[in-house]
Each structure stands twice: as structure tokens, then as C-alpha cells.
């Protein structure tokens, strides 16, 4: 009877994961989707604690003090961290939490390997792969977390590709020896752990610029795969389902991100992208003069426009200006202006960063245009207002073969009648290269903090 209830709980948990993931595809249902999936996970956890038993010894879980102590501490820490995090810091929190998932998979494999019971080849495959992938995910996510919050700088290691190939080859050789039973030396297993940690660090370390969203997505898929191996190991359907969903979704998203960045997945895996080209660095090229525009002139220009497109970027997130941006949108629409948002798939520091920001401010989802749709209607826009975006509108991606971002699809804002760029200064963007757009004839610079500028712009528009 109890085993039937346990399996039913796992089935319900698996279904809630699928439903929750489906609901995450739209901002209006995303919050409920999270709650649905969380409810399923809670059910699965408590069913496992109170109903699971070892199929061989029929022993039940009994160390409830340690179990609930861990649950309580983890719940408190996770809740406090999630409530305090700013939207600008969300990418590094995602990397940190993702790394914790990889660490869990790694620890599970280590614990299972150290058990004295004999293991079949299939079980050894699951143990080794879970530990290998989990370790790469943990080490890589920690480096990504450090790079996103500025604690770790980009490092280009001479011969990095060759080193990565050697590390990867070494892991495969040791894994074959351990899985095939060619040796019982436990230090070979720990050697895989060391090589996987080194590989995770080295393949993320040189990655910089606008490539970081691809890395976050890739590491997320690694953690999902590692969790799925844990589900195989413990014959746990809900753990297996959750891991497969995360792994497959992360892999699909990684492929989409690579396409958006014009990068190959192979280059991601060997760590040969992100600032490896010797492009034109900021300040190396004389660009000429830029022109500024006042708040009053900006307000007049937008008030008498028929169509305005807003391009959000990381600067919008830094200033926490999403609500002021929505207020600007509403004021313009009251004046009969058609307002839309052009969203680049890798704007910000992680996939969907801008979508989350604008959804928080209750911007209608229908107004958010994907890059292809935004570019299709760019020529009909009277004004494009760029808020803190840089690399995703940089013409060097199309015009300069020596640029590190050459080939990356961009929002083609130059097709619009007028381009207004809001930035704090003329400093380059995250990729560290100059943006020629700022010096083009159609472009005017509106300097200042995005939130303050938008609030002042709203006040000016109400007087026009």
C-alpha cells in the first residue's frame, strides 16, 4: 500500500513538473507554473522521507533530525537569498544555485562509489557520468558566478584548447578504466573528479563579453543531466523526470543561444569563444564626434512620432528602471503613439533577462517583439530608444570581421528614422569594444541614469 502511494506521489510530482514547465512559457502563467512545480517537488520529498524503503533490506529512513535540519536551513537560506536579490544580480544567483545542483549530483556519486556493495557496469556508468558532469557543472558555475559579479576577471590561458582536449581525453580514459573494472584503485575515480573540476574551470574562464548567457544555459543543461543520472541510480521517477526536463530544456536553449550569438556548440565545449579574437578594442579607433540630445527635444520627438520602439539592455536592469519605462510607454500611448519593445535573445546577463524585468513591471507580453520581428518592422519606426543596450545593437557585428562579436545577429536599429541612446557615459559595453552606432548620423546620445532620465522624460511628455 505504501509503495503504491509513493509511486503515485512520484507520478503526481512528475506531472506537475511538466505542467509547471509549460506554464513557464508565458509571463502571465509563469508564477503559477513555479508554484505548481514546487508543490509537486514538496509532495515527492515528503513521500520519499516517510514512505521510501530500501528494496533489498526494507530499511526505512530514520535520521529525521539531519534530514529536516538540512531542509529547514536550506529553505531559510534560499528564501532569504531569493527575496533580497536585485534583478541585476539574478544571473549570478542562477549560476550559484545551478552550481549547487551540480555539487549535489557530484556528492551523490561520491557517496555511492564509496559504498561497499558490488556494482554492475550499468551502475558504474551512472555513478561516473553523474560525478563527471556534476563536477563540471559545479566548477564552471562557480567561475561563471564570479565573472558575473566581477570577482573573477577574464583569463586567456596559452594553449587553452589543447589543455581542454587533454583534460577531456584524460577523463574519458580514466572513466573507461573505472567503469570497465580494469582497476580497483579508488584514486583513479578521484582523478576523474579532479580533471572534471579543472575542465569546468578552464573552459569557462576565458569566456567573456556577451557570450555569458550561452554558458549559463549550457551549465544548466549539465546539472539537469547529472540529476537525471541520480534518478537512474536510485530508480526515482520524479528525480529522473526533473533532470530530463532541465537537461533537455537547457540543451535546446543553449542551441538557440548559440544561434543567436552565431557561435557553434563545439566552440563552447572547447572554450574557444568569447573575446578570443583580436578585434577593435575601445579607444583603438578614432570614431569622430557624437551628438547629444536634450530631454525636451527627446520628448517632442517622441510625442509627435507614430511608432516608437524601446530596446532594453543591462543598463535598464542596473538602474531598476523597468517601472519608469512602463510609465513612459503608457504616457506615449495616451498621445496616440504605438509603442513596442525590441528584445534581443541575449540582452542582459542571462537568457530572458529583459523579459523577466519587463514582466515584473506588467508590460504586456504582446508588446515584446523577438529580434526577427523587431528587425522586420524597424524601418517603419520613427524613434528607437535604446536603454542601456550596447553589444546587441553594435554594427561591428555586421561590418567588422576583426570584431569579437562579428557575425552575431543584432537589432538593426539604424533602419529607424531616429535613434536615441541612453547611457551613463561613453564607456564600452560588456564585450569591451567601442560601438560605432553612437557616432552615426541618425544617433543622438541622452546621458544619465536610465531611471532618472525616464522619469524626467515622462514629466516632459506630459507638458508637450
C-alpha positions in Angstrom: 0.0 0.0 0.0 2.7 2.5 1.0 4.8 1.6 -2.1 1.7 2.4 -4.2 1.2 5.8 -2.5 4.9 6.5 -3.0 4.7 5.7 -6.8 1.5 7.8 -7.1 3.3 10.7 -5.4 6.2 10.4 -7.8 3.7 10.3 -10.7 1.9 13.5 -9.5 5.3 15.2 -9.0 6.4 14.3 -12.5 3.2 15.6 -14.0 3.4 18.9 -12.0 7.0 19.4 -13.4 5.7 19.1 -17.0 2.7 21.3 -16.3 4.8 23.9 -14.5 7.4 24.0 -17.3 4.6 24.5 -19.8 3.2 27.4 -17.8 6.6 29.0 -17.6 6.4 29.6 -21.3 4.2 32.7 -20.8 4.7 35.5 -18.2 1.0 35.5 -17.2 1.2 31.9 -16.0 4.9 31.7 -15.1 4.3 32.5 -11.4 1.6 29.8 -11.1 3.9 27.4 -13.0 6.6 27.8 -10.4 4.1 27.1 -7.6 2.7 24.1 -9.3 6.2 22.5 -9.8 7.2 23.5 -6.3 4.1 21.8 -4.9 4.9 18.6 -6.8 8.5 18.6 -5.6 7.3 19.1 -2.0 5.0 16.2 -2.3 7.8 14.0 -3.7 10.2 15.0 -1.0 7.9 14.2 1.9 6.7 11.0 0.3 10.3 9.9 0.0 11.1 10.8 3.6 8.2 8.9 5.1 7.4 6.1 2.7 10.6 5.1 0.9 12.3 1.9 1.9 15.4 0.1 0.7 14.2 -2.7 -1.7 16.9 -5.1 -0.5 16.9 -4.6 3.2 13.4 -2.9 3.6 15.1 -0.4 5.9 13.3 3.0 6.2 14.8 6.4 6.6 15.3 7.2 10.2 17.8 10.1 10.6 15.0 12.7 10.6 17.0 15.2 12.6 19.6 15.5 9.9 17.1 15.5 7.1 14.8 18.1 8.5 17.7 20.2 9.8 19.0 20.3 6.2 15.6 21.1 4.8 15.0 23.9 7.3 18.4 25.5 6.8 18.2 25.3 3.1 14.7 26.7 3.0 15.6 29.7 5.1 18.8 30.5 3.2 17.2 30.0 -0.2 14.2 32.1 0.7 16.2 35.0 2.2 18.6 35.0 -0.8 15.8 35.0 -3.3 13.9 37.8 -1.6 17.0 40.0 -1.2 18.5 39.6 -4.7 18.2 42.5 -7.1 17.2 41.9 -10.7 20.6 43.0 -11.8 22.1 40.2 -9.7 19.7 37.5 -10.8 22.1 35.9 -13.4 24.8 35.3 -10.8 22.2 33.8 -8.4 21.1 31.5 -11.1 24.7 30.4 -11.7 25.2 29.9 -7.9 22.1 27.8 -7.4 22.8 25.9 -10.6 26.3 25.1 -9.3 24.7 23.8 -6.0 22.7 21.3 -8.1 25.9 20.1 -9.8 27.6 19.8 -6.4 24.7 17.6 -5.2 25.0 15.3 -8.2 28.7 15.1 -7.6 28.3 14.2 -3.9 25.7 11.6 -4.7 28.1 9.8 -7.0 30.9 10.0 -4.5 28.8 8.5 -1.7 27.5 5.7 -4.0 31.0 4.9 -5.2 32.3 4.6 -1.6 29.6 2.0 -0.6 31.0 -1.5 -0.2 28.3 -3.2 -2.3 29.4 -4.5 -5.7 28.0 -2.5 -8.6 27.1 -3.6 -12.1 28.7 -2.0 -15.1 25.5 0.0 -15.7 25.5 1.3 -12.2 29.2 2.3 -12.5 28.4 4.2 -15.8 25.7 6.2 -14.0 27.9 6.9 -11.0 30.9 8.0 -13.1 28.9 10.1 -15.5 26.9 11.7 -12.7 30.0 12.7 -10.9 31.8 13.9 -14.0 29.0 16.0 -15.3 28.0 17.3 -11.9 31.6 18.4 -11.1 32.0 20.2 -14.5 28.7 22.0 -13.8 29.7 22.9 -10.2 33.1 24.2 -11.1 32.0 26.0 -14.2 29.0 27.6 -12.5 31.2 28.9 -9.7 33.5 30.6 -12.2 30.5 32.0 -14.1 29.1 33.3 -10.8 32.5 35.0 -10.0 32.8 36.5 -13.5 29.2 37.9 -13.5 29.7 39.7 -10.2 33.1 40.9 -11.1 35.2 38.9 -8.6 36.9 36.9 -11.4 38.4 38.6 -14.5 38.6 37.1 -17.9 41.8 35.0 -18.3 43.1 33.7 -21.6 45.4 30.8 -21.0 48.0 30.0 -23.7 47.1 26.7 -25.4 43.8 26.5 -23.6 42.1 24.5 -26.4 44.9 21.9 -26.3 44.7 21.7 -22.5 41.0 21.3 -22.6 41.3 18.5 -25.1 43.9 16.7 -22.9 41.7 17.1 -19.8 38.7 15.8 -21.7 40.7 12.9 -23.1 42.1 12.1 -19.7 38.6 12.0 -18.2 37.4 9.5 -20.8 40.4 7.2 -20.4 40.0 7.1 -16.6 36.3 6.7 -16.9 36.7 3.7 -19.1 39.2 2.1 -16.7 37.0 2.6 -13.7 33.7 1.5 -15.4 35.3 -1.5 -17.1 36.8 -2.7 -13.9 40.3 -2.6 -15.2 41.4 -1.4 -11.8 40.0 -1.1 -8.3 42.3 1.8 -7.3 39.9 4.5 -5.9 42.4 7.2 -6.7 41.5 6.9 -10.4 37.9 7.8 -9.6 39.1 10.8 -7.6 41.4 11.6 -10.6 38.2 11.9 -12.8 36.8 14.3 -10.2 40.0 16.5 -10.3 40.1 16.5 -14.1 36.4 17.4 -14.3 36.9 20.3 -11.9 39.8 21.6 -13.8 38.0 21.3 -17.1 34.9 23.1 -15.7 37.1 26.0 -14.5 39.3 26.2 -17.7 36.5 26.1 -20.2 34.5 28.9 -18.6 37.5 31.1 -17.6 38.3 32.7 -21.0 34.6 33.3 -21.8 33.6 36.9 -21.6 31.5 39.6 -23.3 28.1 38.9 -24.5 28.7 35.1 -24.6 27.9 34.5 -20.9 24.2 33.7 -21.4 25.2 30.7 -23.6 27.4 29.4 -20.8 24.7 29.8 -18.1 22.3 27.8 -20.3 24.9 25.1 -21.1 25.8 24.6 -17.4 22.1 24.5 -16.5 21.7 21.6 -19.0 24.7 19.8 -17.4 23.1 20.0 -14.0 19.9 18.6 -15.3 21.7 15.7 -16.9 23.6 15.0 -13.7 20.4 15.0 -11.7 18.8 12.5 -14.2 21.7 10.1 -13.6 20.8 10.3 -9.9 17.3 9.3 -10.8 18.6 6.3 -12.7 20.8 5.4 -9.7 18.0 5.4 -7.2 15.3 4.3 -9.5 13.5 7.5 -8.6 11.0 8.6 -11.4 10.4 12.1 -10.2 14.2 12.8 -9.9 14.6 11.3 -13.4 11.8 13.3 -14.9 13.0 16.6 -13.3 16.6 16.0 -14.5 15.5 15.1 -18.1 13.3 18.2 -18.3 16.0 20.6 -17.1 18.7 18.9 -19.2 16.7 18.8 -22.4 15.3 22.4 -21.9 18.8 23.7 -21.1 20.2 21.9 -24.2 17.6 23.4 -26.5 18.0 26.8 -25.0 21.8 26.5 -25.4 21.4 25.7 -29.1 19.1 28.7 -29.6 21.5 30.9 -27.7 24.4 29.7 -29.9 22.3 30.5 -33.0 21.5 34.0 -31.6 25.2 34.6 -30.9 26.4 33.0 -34.1 28.6 30.6 -32.1 28.9 26.8 -32.6 28.3 24.4 -29.7 31.6 22.8 -30.4 33.4 26.0 -29.7 31.5 26.4 -26.5 32.6 23.0 -25.3 36.3 23.6 -26.1 36.2 27.1 -24.6 37.3 28.9 -27.8 34.8 31.7 -27.9 34.2 34.9 -26.1 36.9 37.6 -26.5 39.4 35.3 -28.3 39.5 37.4 -31.5 41.7 40.4 -31.6 39.0 42.9 -32.5 39.0 46.6 -32.3 39.2 47.5 -28.7 37.6 50.5 -27.2 39.6 53.5 -27.8 41.8 51.9 -30.5 39.9 53.6 -33.4 39.1 57.2 -33.9 35.3 57.4 -34.3 34.7 61.1 -34.6 32.2 63.2 -32.7 28.9 62.2 -31.2 25.9 64.5 -30.7 23.8 64.8 -27.6 20.0 65.5 -27.4 18.2 67.2 -24.5 15.2 65.8 -22.6 12.9 68.4 -24.1 13.9 67.6 -27.7 13.6 63.9 -26.9 10.1 64.4 -25.5 9.0 66.5 -28.5 10.4 63.9 -31.0 8.6 61.0 -29.3 5.4 62.8 -28.7 4.9 63.6 -32.4 6.0 60.1 -33.5 3.7 57.5 -34.8 5.7 54.5 -33.8 8.4 54.2 -31.0 10.4 51.1 -30.2 12.2 50.7 -26.9 15.3 48.5 -26.8 16.1 47.4 -23.2 19.5 46.4 -22.0 21.6 45.7 -18.9 21.6 49.4 -18.1 17.9 49.3 -17.6 18.4 46.5 -15.1 21.2 48.3 -13.3 19.0 51.4 -12.9 15.9 49.3 -12.0 14.1 51.4 -14.5 11.6 48.9 -15.7 8.6 50.6 -14.0 9.6 54.0 -15.2 9.9 52.5 -18.7 6.4 51.1 -18.5 5.2 54.6 -17.3 6.8 56.1 -20.4 5.0 53.6 -22.6 1.6 54.5 -21.1 2.2 58.2 -21.5 3.1 57.8 -25.1 0.1 55.6 -25.8 -2.2 58.2 -24.3 -0.8 60.6 -27.0 -1.6 58.0 -29.8 1.9 56.7 -30.2 2.3 53.0 -30.9 4.9 51.6 -28.6 6.7 48.2 -28.8 9.8 46.6 -27.3 12.7 45.0 -29.3 14.1 42.1 -27.3 17.5 40.6 -28.2 17.7 37.0 -27.1 20.9 37.6 -25.2 20.4 41.1 -23.9 21.4 41.4 -20.3 23.4 38.6 -18.5 21.2 35.6 -19.0 18.6 34.3 -21.4 15.2 36.0 -20.9 16.7 38.7 -18.6 14.8 41.6 -20.3 11.6 39.6 -20.5 11.7 39.0 -16.7 12.4 42.7 -16.0 9.5 44.0 -18.1 7.1 41.3 -16.9 7.9 42.5 -13.4 6.7 46.0 -14.5 3.5 44.5 -16.0 4.5 45.3 -19.6 2.0 43.4 -21.8 3.7 40.3 -23.3 2.3 41.1 -26.7 4.4 44.3 -26.9 7.7 42.3 -26.6 9.0 41.6 -30.1 11.6 38.9 -30.7 14.7 40.1 -32.6 13.5 38.9 -36.1 10.1 40.5 -35.7 11.6 43.7 -34.4 14.0 43.9 -37.3 11.2 43.4 -39.8 9.4 46.5 -38.6 12.4 48.6 -37.7 12.3 50.6 -40.9 8.8 51.8 -40.0 9.8 53.1 -36.6 10.0 56.9 -36.2 12.1 56.7 -33.0 14.1 53.9 -31.4 15.0 54.5 -27.7 17.9 52.3 -26.6 18.1 51.9 -22.8 21.5 50.6 -21.7 21.9 48.1 -24.5 25.2 48.1 -26.2 26.7 45.0 -27.9 23.3 43.8 -29.2 22.9 47.0 -31.3 26.6 47.3 -32.3 27.0 47.5 -36.1 30.5 45.9 -35.7 28.7 42.6 -35.5 27.8 43.1 -39.2 30.6 45.3 -40.5 33.9 44.5 -38.8 35.3 41.0 -39.4 38.0 41.6 -36.8 35.5 42.3 -34.0 35.0 39.7 -31.3 31.2 39.9 -31.9 31.3 39.7 -35.7 28.6 37.5 -37.0 26.3 37.9 -34.0 22.7 38.8 -35.1 21.8 42.3 -33.8 18.9 44.6 -33.6 19.2 46.7 -36.7 18.3 50.0 -35.2 19.9 52.1 -37.9 16.9 51.3 -40.1 14.7 53.5 -37.9 14.2 57.2 -38.6 15.8 58.4 -35.3 18.0 56.6 -32.8 18.3 57.8 -29.2 20.8 56.1 -26.9 20.5 56.4 -23.2 23.8 55.6 -21.4 25.6 56.8 -18.3 28.7 57.5 -20.3 30.6 56.6 -23.5 32.2 53.6 -21.9 32.0 50.4 -23.9 29.6 47.6 -23.2 30.1 44.1 -21.6 32.1 42.9 -24.6 34.6 45.7 -24.0 34.5 47.1 -27.6 33.6 50.5 -29.0 30.1 50.9 -30.5 30.2 52.7 -33.9 26.4 53.3 -33.6 27.0 56.1 -31.2 28.8 58.1 -33.9 26.4 57.5 -36.8 24.4 60.5 -38.2 21.0 59.1 -37.1 22.1 58.6 -33.5 21.8 61.0 -30.6 23.1 60.4 -27.1 20.9 61.0 -24.0 23.2 60.7 -21.0 22.2 59.8 -17.4 20.8 57.1 -15.2 18.1 55.3 -17.0 15.5 55.6 -14.2 16.1 59.3 -13.6 16.1 60.0 -17.4 12.9 58.1 -18.0 11.1 59.8 -15.0 12.2 63.2 -16.3 11.2 62.3 -19.9 7.7 61.3 -18.6 7.4 64.7 -16.9 8.4 66.5 -20.1 6.0 64.5 -22.2 3.1 65.4 -20.0 3.8 69.0 -20.8 4.1 68.6 -24.6 
